[in-house]
Structure formats: structure tokens, C-alpha cells
Amino acid sequence: MSTVAQLLARKPKGLHILSIAPESPVLDAIRLMAEHGIGALLVMQGPKLAGIVSERDYARKVILKGRSSSDTPVSQIMTAQVTTVRPNQSAQECMSLMTNGHFRHLPVLEGERVIGLLSIGDLVRAVLEEQQQTIEQLEHYIRS
């Protein structure tokens, strides 16, 4: 199975990691996610990862509680205790973390620096590609 570093290398070049500051209004976070068609943003305090905010956080912590999107800072709804991974970890470990933790995004850290973000879609795509390769190898073996 692939490593996190290999999964990041497969992502399209030129993509940058989108983030927002903790003091920004939730409305700005939702707009940014909508503009880029993504479901979560890293919350960065300068170069340091402060948390992660998702559409799910918005639905559960703003909409359902009757808060104002423009008056609520991201810091009040973000997940501050973020599960992260390192480049040498396996895709299998990532899938296990996401499944057991019930979340869909994993920041990748090298030291204290964020170097990427993996989504459940990235992991599913990698598993499907590996399964397809295995099928092709087996078909080749059978034909030989």
C-alpha cells in the first residue's frame, strides 16, 4: 500500500493548501470552501496548524445552534485537536484513522510544518488504483 508521501506526489501540481485564520468569520470559511469545491479548511495561526474547520462543523455548530455565520469566528467551531499524519505513514493507517475517528481530512506534517492535506477521496482513489493494478497483474499472469 502507498505511503502518504506517494499519495501527495500523485496530487495535481500547483495545488496549494487552502487555509483560514482562527479569527476570521465562519462566513469567510464557507465562502472559501464553496469557491474551491472543498469540504474543509486548515485553520492556521501564522505557520502553525491551529485546527481544521469543515462543512460538518458549520452545519452542527452554527446552523443547528442558530449562530450567525458573519459574527462567529472560525476558532469557535473548528476542531482544535487535529489528527495528523507524517509522510512515511501508510494509506492503510490513514484510512484506519479516518474510519475510527469519523472524519474525512488529514493534514500531513513534516516536523511542525504542514506539507499537505489528504481527503478520504484521495485514499479511496489510491485503493481503487492499486486494486486495478492487481487485477491487471493477475489477468496477465493467467494469460501467460
N, C-alpha and C positions, 0 to 999 in steps of 0.2 A: 504494500500500500504506500501511497505517496506521503512525502513529508510536507509540512506547512510551507517550507521554502519552495518546494516544487510547485505547490498549488499557487503560491503568489507569483511565481515565474510564468505561469500559464495565463494569468490575468492580462487583459489588454494593456499594452504600454501606453503611457501618457495619462493613465487614470490617477487622479490624486485622491487622497483620503479627505473626505469632507468632514468638517468639524464645526463646532459652535462653542462659544464661551458660556460658562455657567450662569453669568448674569444676564444673558440675552433672553428676551421674551420667548415663551414657548411658540408663539405665533411665527416668529422668525425660523425656528427649527422646523416647524411643519411646512412652511413655505419652501425651505431649502430641500427637504425630503421630497416634496411634490415636484419641484423643478427638475430634480435629478432622478426621479423614479426609484427612490430607495426607501427602505423601511426603518433605518436607524442612522444616527449620527454619533460620532465620538464627541464627548464634551472635553475640551482641552483648556487647561489653565496654563497659558503660555505653551511651553513644550511638554508639559506633564499631563498625562491622562487623568482626568478628574472623574469621568463617568461615561455612561452611554445613555442615550435617550432614543426611544423607539415610538412608533405609531401606537403600539400597545400601551406604553406609558401614558401617552396623550389621552387615549380612549378611557383608560382606567383612572387616571389621576387628575384629569382636567374635566373632560366631558361628564363623566359619571358623578363627579363631585361638584359640578356646577361652577367651576372656577373660570376665570377669564383668561383666554389664551394670550391676550396682549398685556395683561398685568402680572401674570405668573412667570417668574424666572425659571429657566431650564433646571437650575440647581434644585428646585423644589420637587421636581418629578423624575429626575434622572436616577438611574441605578448607579450608586457610588461604589459599591463593592463589585467591581467588574472582574469576571473570569477572563484571564488572558492566556495566550499560548506563546511558545517560543518557536523559532524556525525549524528546529530539529525534531519537533514532535510530529507524530503521525496523524494522518487524516482520520484514522480509526479512533485515536484518542480524542480528537476534536468532535467527532460525531457522538462519542460517548458523553463528553462534557455537555454538549448541546442538548442531547436527548434527556440526560438525567437532570440538567438544570432548567429545562423548558425555556430556552432562549434560542435565538436564530442568528446571532452575530458574535464573532470572536475577534477582538483586537489581537494583533500579533506584535509582541515586543521583542526588541533586541536591547538588552540592558534595560534602561528606563525609557528608551525611545520607541515610539510607535512606528512600525515599518509597513503595516498593512492591516487589512480587515477582511476576515473570511465570513461568508454568509453560508447558511445551510444549503443554498443553491450551488455555491462553489463546491461543496463537499459531495452533494448528490451528483453533480456533473462529473466529478473525478471518479466516483464509484462506477457510474454508468460507462465512462470511457474505459476503465480498467476491465469491467465485465465484457465489454465489446472486444477488447484485445484478447482476452482469454478465450472467448468464443471463436474468434478468428484463428487463434493458435491451435485450438482443438480441431477445428474443421480442417486446417492444413495438415495436422497430424493424421487425421482419419483418411484424408485423400492420399497421403504419401505411402 
